[in-house]
Amino acid sequence: MTTRIRDMPVYAAREEQVDATLYNLWRRARLHLKLPMRIELSGLKSMVLIVEHDCWVVVDERQFDLPVLAWLDFQDSGRDSLHTTVNCTLNYYHYMASHPRGKALIRMREILEKKLAAAGSPDRRSS
């Protein structure tokens, strides 16, 4: 997916900080779950969050997975504390892209926690 989103024109790009808990949950998912993973965003018609090994992308399924919003370029090298936020780039590919942002992050947390628990992955708050 990263190659595909890098080829798309970006409407706007912003520096973003990702909550440490969500970032660490994603790191565990990369170790214990099969990625990429598609997460439906209930209440947002045809919007899906695709969780990859290197990015998170909200796409419009009705538009052949056209990217709407993407978190990428996570800056975690040299990270010495697991409770601090992680900087990344948040790309907007549509003028209404901020609409699914909050719901996508909440849904990602819910689904990853559920799937990791089902997979028997230990709940390590500091991982």
C-alpha positions as CSV (number, residue, x, y, z in Angstrom):
1,M,0.0,0.0,0.0
2,T,2.8,2.4,0.7
3,T,3.9,2.5,-2.9
4,R,0.3,3.2,-4.0
5,I,-0.2,6.1,-1.6
6,R,3.2,7.6,-2.4
7,D,2.0,7.8,-6.1
8,M,-1.2,9.6,-5.1
9,P,-1.4,13.4,-5.1
10,V,-1.7,14.7,-1.6
11,Y,-4.3,17.4,-0.8
12,A,-2.5,18.3,2.4
13,A,0.2,16.8,4.7
14,R,0.5,17.5,8.4
15,E,2.8,16.4,11.1
16,E,0.9,14.3,13.6
17,Q,1.5,12.7,17.0
18,V,0.2,9.2,17.5
19,D,-0.7,8.1,21.0
20,A,1.9,5.8,22.5
21,T,-0.8,3.2,23.5
22,L,-2.1,2.9,20.0
23,Y,1.3,2.9,18.4
24,N,2.5,0.1,20.8
25,L,-0.7,-1.9,20.0
26,W,0.1,-1.7,16.3
27,R,3.7,-2.8,17.0
28,R,2.3,-5.9,18.8
29,A,-0.1,-6.5,15.9
30,R,2.8,-6.5,13.5
31,L,4.4,-9.3,15.5
32,H,1.3,-11.4,16.2
33,L,-1.3,-10.8,13.5
34,K,-1.5,-11.2,9.8
35,L,-1.2,-7.8,8.1
36,P,-2.5,-6.1,6.0
37,M,-5.8,-6.0,7.9
38,R,-9.0,-4.3,6.7
39,I,-11.1,-2.7,9.5
40,E,-14.6,-1.5,8.6
41,L,-15.5,1.9,9.9
42,S,-19.1,1.5,10.9
43,G,-21.2,4.6,10.3
44,L,-18.9,5.7,7.5
45,K,-20.3,4.4,4.3
46,S,-17.7,2.5,2.2
47,M,-14.8,3.7,4.3
48,V,-12.3,1.1,5.5
49,L,-9.0,1.4,7.4
50,I,-6.2,-0.8,6.1
51,V,-3.6,-1.5,8.7
52,E,-0.2,-2.3,7.0
53,H,3.2,-3.0,8.4
54,D,4.4,0.5,7.7
55,C,1.2,2.7,7.5
56,W,-2.5,3.0,8.2
57,V,-4.7,4.1,5.3
58,V,-8.4,5.0,5.2
59,V,-9.7,4.1,1.8
60,D,-13.0,4.3,0.0
61,E,-14.0,0.8,-1.1
62,R,-16.4,2.0,-3.7
63,Q,-13.6,3.9,-5.4
64,F,-11.3,0.9,-5.7
65,D,-9.6,1.6,-2.4
66,L,-8.8,5.2,-3.3
67,P,-6.9,6.6,-0.3
68,V,-8.6,9.2,1.7
69,L,-6.3,9.6,4.7
70,A,-3.0,8.0,5.6
71,W,-0.6,7.9,8.6
72,L,2.9,7.1,7.5
73,D,6.6,7.8,8.0
74,F,6.5,6.9,11.7
75,Q,9.5,8.5,13.4
76,D,10.3,5.9,16.1
77,S,14.0,5.4,15.5
78,G,15.9,6.1,18.7
79,R,12.7,6.0,20.7
80,D,13.8,5.4,24.3
81,S,10.5,5.6,26.1
82,L,7.4,3.5,25.4
83,H,5.0,6.0,26.9
84,T,5.7,8.9,24.7
85,T,3.9,9.9,21.5
86,V,5.3,9.0,18.1
87,N,5.5,11.6,15.3
88,C,4.4,10.7,11.8
89,T,3.0,12.3,8.7
90,L,-0.7,12.4,8.2
91,N,-1.6,12.8,4.5
92,Y,-5.0,14.0,3.4
93,Y,-6.1,12.9,-0.1
94,H,-9.5,14.5,0.0
95,Y,-10.8,17.8,1.3
96,M,-13.2,15.9,3.7
97,A,-10.5,13.5,4.9
98,S,-10.5,14.8,8.5
99,H,-14.1,13.4,9.0
100,P,-13.1,9.7,9.4
101,R,-9.9,10.4,11.3
102,G,-11.1,10.0,14.9
103,K,-13.4,7.1,14.2
104,A,-10.6,5.3,12.4
105,L,-8.2,5.5,15.3
106,I,-10.9,4.4,17.9
107,R,-11.9,1.5,15.7
108,M,-8.3,0.5,15.1
109,R,-7.7,0.3,18.8
110,E,-10.8,-1.7,19.5
111,I,-10.2,-4.2,16.7
112,L,-6.5,-4.7,17.4
113,E,-7.1,-5.2,21.2
114,K,-9.8,-7.8,20.4
115,K,-7.7,-9.7,17.8
116,L,-4.6,-9.7,19.9
117,A,-6.5,-11.0,22.9
118,A,-8.0,-13.8,20.6
119,A,-4.5,-14.6,19.3
120,G,-3.3,-15.0,22.9
121,S,-0.9,-12.1,22.7
122,P,0.1,-11.0,26.2
123,D,-1.4,-7.6,27.2
124,R,1.8,-5.6,27.6
125,R,0.9,-2.0,28.3
126,S,4.5,-1.0,27.9
127,S,5.3,-2.9,24.7
